[in-house]
Amino acid sequence: MNNPARIATYHRVSTLDQNASLAREELRGAAARLGGEVVLDMEETGSGARNDRPGLQRLMEAARRGKLDAVVVWKLDRFGRSALDVLANIRDLDAAGVRFIAITQGIDIRPGGDAMSRLILGVLASVAEFERDLIRERTKLGIQKARAAGKRIGRPQVARPERVQVQRLREEGHSWREVAEALGCSTWAARQVAA
């Protein structure tokens, strides 16, 4: 007899006042229809723009360790907002042999890929590339606008203390942190001057 598929459900809400109960019921129903057992039921609140969400990281780690057969989400945007992150995570799931299903959108990406799975991944890759290009263009325009407004681009200049001052304080037995505080600079700047 085959063991039931090990399924992780994942749902993210953006704010505390959003109600996840409908999605929770649908996710559990989808797992039952797949003939699987929910071994990880992950719900979290937070921005989908962040890919370092603790629940998502826990799910991805379980997939990498071979503890999952499928990940079921309510909608693609509940898994992540950035096409770049969604694509990278789905590719990681695929590499781990884990199926990815977004139940309300009919997305079903099987490991190793049938024709439809490859098509969906190709579309996601194109969207991710488009998103990268938009980010690059916005960044470039923002830098141009800042320069036109006379703003300095890059890291702020770090105050650089006099070498003699740094050496005197170090000879008195002060730590690098104490030297930096006394001279109003970073510990890195103090060390660079003394080197």
VMD Tcl script that draws the C-alpha trace (Angstrom):
set ca {
  {0.00 0.00 0.00}
  {1.27 3.46 -0.89}
  {1.80 5.95 1.89}
  {-0.35 9.10 1.67}
  {1.36 12.13 0.16}
  {3.00 14.36 2.76}
  {1.44 17.77 2.17}
  {2.32 21.21 3.48}
  {-0.34 23.89 3.34}
  {0.85 27.49 3.31}
  {-1.18 30.65 3.63}
  {-0.03 34.20 4.25}
  {-2.20 37.17 5.13}
  {-0.94 40.73 4.93}
  {-2.63 42.12 8.03}
  {-3.91 40.82 11.33}
  {-7.50 41.78 10.45}
  {-7.63 39.51 7.39}
  {-9.54 36.29 8.00}
  {-7.73 33.14 6.90}
  {-10.47 30.66 7.88}
  {-11.92 30.27 4.36}
  {-8.48 29.63 2.86}
  {-7.64 27.25 5.71}
  {-10.73 25.14 5.01}
  {-10.08 25.09 1.25}
  {-6.43 24.11 1.73}
  {-7.30 21.23 4.03}
  {-10.05 20.11 1.64}
  {-7.57 20.15 -1.27}
  {-5.11 18.05 0.75}
  {-7.85 15.52 1.47}
  {-8.85 15.38 -2.24}
  {-5.20 14.69 -3.10}
  {-5.32 11.73 -0.74}
  {-2.60 13.24 1.37}
  {-1.83 13.92 4.98}
  {-1.10 17.48 6.12}
  {2.27 17.22 7.86}
  {2.93 20.97 7.95}
  {0.15 23.55 8.24}
  {1.74 26.98 7.90}
  {-0.09 30.29 8.35}
  {1.64 33.59 8.85}
  {1.03 37.31 8.75}
  {3.42 39.55 6.88}
  {4.35 41.15 3.62}
  {4.63 38.89 0.60}
  {7.42 41.15 -0.63}
  {9.72 39.52 1.92}
  {11.07 36.09 1.06}
  {12.61 35.56 4.52}
  {9.30 34.93 6.30}
  {9.87 32.35 9.07}
  {6.98 30.09 8.06}
  {8.02 30.08 4.41}
  {11.62 29.32 5.36}
  {10.46 26.45 7.57}
  {8.39 25.04 4.67}
  {11.28 25.35 2.20}
  {13.65 23.66 4.66}
  {11.22 20.75 5.11}
  {11.06 20.38 1.30}
  {14.87 20.41 1.00}
  {15.11 17.70 3.67}
  {12.73 15.45 1.74}
  {9.91 15.68 4.28}
  {7.26 16.88 1.78}
  {5.65 15.56 -1.38}
  {3.46 18.58 -2.15}
  {2.92 22.21 -1.17}
  {-0.62 23.54 -1.46}
  {-1.36 27.27 -1.43}
  {-4.62 29.16 -1.88}
  {-3.31 31.64 -4.48}
  {0.09 32.33 -5.96}
  {0.26 35.80 -4.36}
  {-0.26 34.22 -0.92}
  {3.01 32.34 -1.52}
  {4.86 35.54 -2.46}
  {4.45 38.88 -4.22}
  {7.72 38.98 -6.10}
  {7.76 36.88 -9.26}
  {11.50 36.49 -8.74}
  {11.04 34.95 -5.29}
  {8.04 32.82 -6.29}
  {9.94 31.42 -9.27}
  {13.07 30.71 -7.20}
  {11.02 28.97 -4.50}
  {9.04 26.87 -6.99}
  {12.27 25.86 -8.71}
  {13.70 24.85 -5.31}
  {10.57 22.78 -4.66}
  {10.87 21.19 -8.11}
  {14.54 20.34 -7.46}
  {13.50 18.72 -4.16}
  {10.86 16.63 -5.97}
  {7.95 18.53 -4.40}
  {4.74 19.29 -6.29}
  {3.36 22.86 -6.06}
  {-0.37 23.57 -6.27}
  {-2.24 26.90 -6.13}
  {-5.79 25.60 -5.71}
  {-7.90 28.63 -6.68}
  {-5.91 29.29 -9.84}
  {-5.55 25.77 -11.21}
  {-1.75 25.88 -11.02}
  {-0.20 22.45 -10.58}
  {3.54 22.14 -11.10}
  {4.80 18.60 -10.88}
  {8.45 17.73 -10.24}
  {10.31 16.90 -13.40}
  {7.59 18.71 -15.25}
  {4.91 17.66 -17.62}
  {4.29 19.99 -20.57}
  {1.87 22.22 -18.61}
  {4.24 22.50 -15.63}
  {7.09 23.55 -17.93}
  {4.84 26.11 -19.62}
  {3.81 27.62 -16.26}
  {7.42 27.75 -15.09}
  {8.40 29.39 -18.39}
  {5.70 32.04 -17.96}
  {6.78 32.65 -14.36}
  {10.40 32.97 -15.51}
  {9.35 35.54 -18.12}
  {7.36 37.50 -15.54}
  {10.34 37.39 -13.16}
  {12.66 38.68 -15.89}
  {10.17 41.45 -16.66}
  {10.06 42.32 -12.95}
  {13.88 42.45 -12.80}
  {13.94 44.81 -15.79}
  {11.33 47.08 -14.19}
  {13.31 47.21 -10.93}
  {16.48 48.03 -12.85}
  {14.73 50.81 -14.81}
  {13.15 52.29 -11.67}
  {16.49 52.23 -9.88}
  {18.24 53.92 -12.80}
  {15.53 56.61 -13.01}
  {15.68 57.17 -9.26}
  {19.45 57.66 -9.36}
  {19.16 60.07 -12.29}
  {16.46 62.04 -10.45}
  {18.53 62.19 -7.25}
  {21.62 63.36 -9.13}
  {19.58 66.03 -10.95}
  {18.38 67.23 -7.54}
  {22.01 67.51 -6.41}
  {21.93 64.56 -4.03}
  {25.06 62.53 -3.45}
  {24.73 58.90 -4.54}
  {26.33 56.08 -2.58}
  {27.34 55.53 0.98}
  {27.84 58.55 3.20}
  {31.39 59.70 3.77}
  {32.82 58.32 6.98}
  {34.67 60.64 9.34}
  {38.34 59.70 9.31}
  {40.26 60.43 12.49}
  {43.90 61.48 12.66}
  {46.34 58.58 12.87}
  {48.15 60.17 15.83}
  {44.90 60.37 17.83}
  {44.06 56.72 17.14}
  {47.55 55.54 18.07}
  {47.57 57.59 21.29}
  {44.21 56.14 22.44}
  {45.24 52.59 21.52}
  {48.54 53.01 23.44}
  {46.49 54.12 26.45}
  {44.74 50.73 26.26}
  {41.38 51.75 24.80}
  {39.40 49.22 22.74}
  {38.58 49.90 19.08}
  {35.01 50.68 20.08}
  {36.16 53.18 22.70}
  {38.55 54.80 20.21}
  {35.75 55.13 17.66}
  {33.37 56.65 20.22}
  {36.00 59.11 21.47}
  {36.85 60.27 17.94}
  {33.31 60.21 16.52}
  {34.01 57.67 13.80}
  {33.32 54.00 13.05}
  {35.58 51.25 14.36}
  {36.33 50.40 10.73}
  {37.55 53.97 10.05}
  {39.75 53.92 13.18}
  {41.30 50.58 12.19}
  {41.90 51.76 8.60}
  {43.75 54.86 9.75}
  {45.91 52.83 12.14}
  {46.78 50.16 9.58}
}
mol new
graphics top color blue
foreach p $ca { graphics top sphere $p radius 0.5 }
foreach p [lrange $ca 0 end-1] q [lrange $ca 1 end] { graphics top cylinder $p $q radius 0.2 }
display resetview
